Amino acid sequence: MSDISEQPSGSHSEVQFENERFRVTKWTIDPGGHIPMHRHDFDYVVVPLLPGRVRIDFADGSSTEAEQVPGGSYARQAGAEHRLTNLSSTSPVLFVETERLS
């Protein structure tokens, strides 16, 4: 299954696989772009594909910055609302996100 979605915010997503248990989405955030504020309904794992630096802005007004290291996988729990911004003005951020649907 492939469902490509382009946001006016400079982010693009492509659902690469989905079944009753998992959804795998490839995300690209253009230089200076962002994924708008959103909430994950499921636990998920992220696998960065390119190096990059991002800022995560949370709904409560707090924020943090993080390095995206290729192959440096990390997991997050469902529930947090956040916006993800690519801090580079020259390089995209690229990662694969796998959500556990059940």
C-alpha contacts under 8 A as a table, 3 or more apart, distances in Angstrom:
res1	aa1	res2	aa2	distance
1	M	15	V	6.62
1	M	16	Q	5.76
1	M	17	F	5.39
1	M	18	E	6.62
2	S	14	E	6.09
2	S	15	V	5.03
2	S	16	Q	5.11
2	S	17	F	7.05
3	D	13	S	7.79
3	D	14	E	5.24
3	D	15	V	5.04
3	D	16	Q	7.39
4	I	12	H	7.18
4	I	13	S	5.58
4	I	14	E	4.24
4	I	15	V	6.61
5	S	12	H	5.64
5	S	13	S	5.16
5	S	14	E	6.33
6	E	10	G	7.50
6	E	11	S	6.11
6	E	12	H	4.37
6	E	13	S	6.47
7	Q	10	G	5.87
7	Q	11	S	5.33
7	Q	12	H	6.02
7	Q	35	I	7.87
8	P	11	S	7.30
9	S	33	G	5.71
9	S	34	H	5.68
9	S	35	I	6.70
9	S	36	P	7.04
10	G	29	I	5.96
10	G	30	D	5.29
10	G	31	P	7.83
10	G	32	G	7.63
10	G	33	G	4.37
10	G	34	H	5.93
10	G	35	I	7.54
11	S	27	W	7.19
11	S	28	T	5.61
11	S	29	I	4.31
11	S	30	D	6.02
11	S	33	G	6.19
11	S	34	H	5.84
11	S	35	I	5.70
12	H	27	W	5.77
12	H	28	T	5.14
12	H	29	I	6.44
13	S	25	T	6.48
13	S	26	K	5.61
13	S	27	W	4.52
13	S	28	T	6.39
14	E	25	T	5.43
14	E	26	K	5.17
14	E	27	W	6.61
15	V	18	E	7.28
15	V	23	R	7.18
15	V	24	V	5.87
15	V	25	T	4.25
15	V	26	K	6.40
16	Q	23	R	7.78
16	Q	24	V	5.55
16	Q	25	T	5.55
16	Q	26	K	6.82
17	F	22	F	7.69
17	F	23	R	5.71
17	F	24	V	5.09
17	F	25	T	7.20
18	E	21	R	7.67
18	E	22	F	5.62
18	E	23	R	4.27
18	E	24	V	6.31
19	N	22	F	5.58
19	N	23	R	6.58
20	E	101	L	6.71
20	E	102	S	7.08
21	R	100	R	5.94
21	R	101	L	4.78
21	R	102	S	4.94
22	F	98	T	6.72
22	F	99	E	5.58
22	F	100	R	4.84
22	F	101	L	5.20
22	F	102	S	7.39
23	R	98	T	5.65
23	R	99	E	5.19
23	R	100	R	6.85
23	R	101	L	7.01
24	V	96	V	6.85
24	V	97	E	5.67
24	V	98	T	4.44
24	V	99	E	6.49
25	T	96	V	5.65
25	T	97	E	5.22
25	T	98	T	6.47
26	K	94	L	7.40
26	K	95	F	5.87
26	K	96	V	4.40
26	K	97	E	6.33
27	W	93	V	7.94
27	W	94	L	5.70
27	W	95	F	5.40
27	W	96	V	6.13
27	W	97	E	7.48
28	T	92	P	6.57
28	T	93	V	5.64
28	T	94	L	4.60
28	T	95	F	6.78
29	I	32	G	7.88
29	I	33	G	5.61
29	I	34	H	5.98
29	I	35	I	7.13
29	I	85	T	7.62
29	I	86	N	6.27
29	I	92	P	5.51
29	I	93	V	5.03
29	I	94	L	6.53
30	D	33	G	4.99
30	D	34	H	7.53
30	D	86	N	7.02
30	D	91	S	7.06
30	D	92	P	4.57
30	D	93	V	6.62
31	P	86	N	5.95
31	P	87	L	7.05
31	P	88	S	5.26
31	P	89	S	4.67
31	P	90	T	5.38
31	P	91	S	5.31
31	P	92	P	5.04
31	P	93	V	7.50
32	G	85	T	6.88
32	G	86	N	5.23
32	G	87	L	5.72
32	G	88	S	5.88
32	G	89	S	5.34
33	G	85	T	5.92
33	G	86	N	5.65
34	H	83	R	7.00
34	H	84	L	5.41
34	H	85	T	4.11
34	H	86	N	6.01
35	I	38	H	7.95
35	I	83	R	5.73
35	I	84	L	5.19
35	I	85	T	6.51
36	P	82	H	7.85
36	P	83	R	5.17
36	P	84	L	7.01
37	M	59	A	7.73
37	M	81	E	6.53
37	M	82	H	5.06
37	M	83	R	4.21
37	M	84	L	7.63
38	H	81	E	5.34
38	H	82	H	5.61
38	H	83	R	6.46
39	R	78	A	7.62
39	R	79	G	6.03
39	R	80	A	5.75
39	R	81	E	4.32
39	R	82	H	6.57
40	H	43	D	7.26
40	H	77	Q	7.96
40	H	78	A	5.04
40	H	79	G	5.55
40	H	80	A	6.59
40	H	81	E	7.13
41	D	78	A	5.13
41	D	79	G	5.98
42	F	77	Q	6.95
42	F	78	A	4.60
42	F	79	G	7.54
42	F	99	E	6.04
42	F	100	R	6.04
42	F	101	L	6.09
43	D	75	A	7.54
43	D	76	R	5.94
43	D	77	Q	4.40
43	D	78	A	4.58
43	D	99	E	5.91
43	D	100	R	5.79
43	D	101	L	7.88
44	Y	75	A	5.71
44	Y	76	R	5.55
44	Y	77	Q	6.49
44	Y	78	A	7.31
44	Y	97	E	6.68
44	Y	98	T	5.42
44	Y	99	E	4.25
44	Y	100	R	6.03
45	V	73	S	6.91
45	V	74	Y	5.71
45	V	75	A	4.26
45	V	76	R	6.43
45	V	97	E	5.67
45	V	98	T	5.19
45	V	99	E	6.57
46	V	73	S	5.53
46	V	74	Y	5.48
46	V	75	A	6.22
46	V	95	F	6.65
46	V	96	V	5.72
46	V	97	E	4.49
46	V	98	T	6.48
47	V	70	P	7.22
47	V	71	G	5.75
47	V	72	G	6.27
47	V	73	S	4.48
47	V	74	Y	6.86
47	V	95	F	5.49
47	V	96	V	5.18
47	V	97	E	6.44
48	P	51	P	7.26
48	P	68	Q	5.89
48	P	69	V	6.05
48	P	70	P	4.81
48	P	71	G	5.69
48	P	72	G	6.37
48	P	73	S	6.66
48	P	93	V	7.98
48	P	94	L	6.13
48	P	95	F	4.12
48	P	96	V	6.41
49	L	69	V	7.53
49	L	70	P	4.63
49	L	71	G	6.29
49	L	93	V	7.98
49	L	94	L	5.45
49	L	95	F	5.07
49	L	96	V	7.33
50	L	68	Q	7.13
50	L	69	V	6.77
50	L	70	P	5.10
50	L	92	P	7.93
50	L	93	V	6.25
50	L	94	L	5.59
50	L	95	F	7.21
51	P	67	E	7.31
51	P	68	Q	5.16
51	P	69	V	4.98
51	P	70	P	5.62
51	P	93	V	7.12
52	G	67	E	5.81
52	G	68	Q	4.89
52	G	69	V	7.02
52	G	86	N	7.49
52	G	87	L	7.82
52	G	88	S	7.16
52	G	91	S	7.56
52	G	92	P	7.55
52	G	93	V	5.79
53	R	65	E	7.06
53	R	66	A	5.73
53	R	67	E	4.54
53	R	68	Q	5.82
53	R	86	N	6.32
53	R	87	L	5.67
53	R	88	S	6.79
53	R	93	V	7.86
54	V	65	E	5.60
54	V	66	A	5.44
54	V	67	E	6.47
54	V	68	Q	7.30
54	V	84	L	6.56
54	V	85	T	5.38
54	V	86	N	4.74
54	V	87	L	5.34
55	R	63	S	6.87
55	R	64	T	5.69
55	R	65	E	4.31
55	R	66	A	6.44
55	R	84	L	5.83
55	R	85	T	5.15
55	R	86	N	6.74
55	R	87	L	6.73
56	I	63	S	5.38
56	I	64	T	5.35
56	I	65	E	6.13
56	I	66	A	7.83
56	I	82	H	6.36
56	I	83	R	5.67
56	I	84	L	4.80
56	I	85	T	6.55
57	D	61	G	6.74
57	D	62	S	6.05
57	D	63	S	4.30
57	D	64	T	6.77
57	D	82	H	5.40
57	D	83	R	5.13
57	D	84	L	6.62
58	F	61	G	5.56
58	F	62	S	5.40
58	F	63	S	5.81
58	F	80	A	7.56
58	F	81	E	5.85
58	F	82	H	4.35
58	F	83	R	6.54
59	A	62	S	7.35
59	A	81	E	5.53
59	A	82	H	5.90
68	Q	72	G	7.32
68	Q	93	V	7.93
69	V	72	G	5.11
77	Q	80	A	7.59
86	N	92	P	7.22
86	N	93	V	6.34
88	S	91	S	5.74
88	S	92	P	7.30
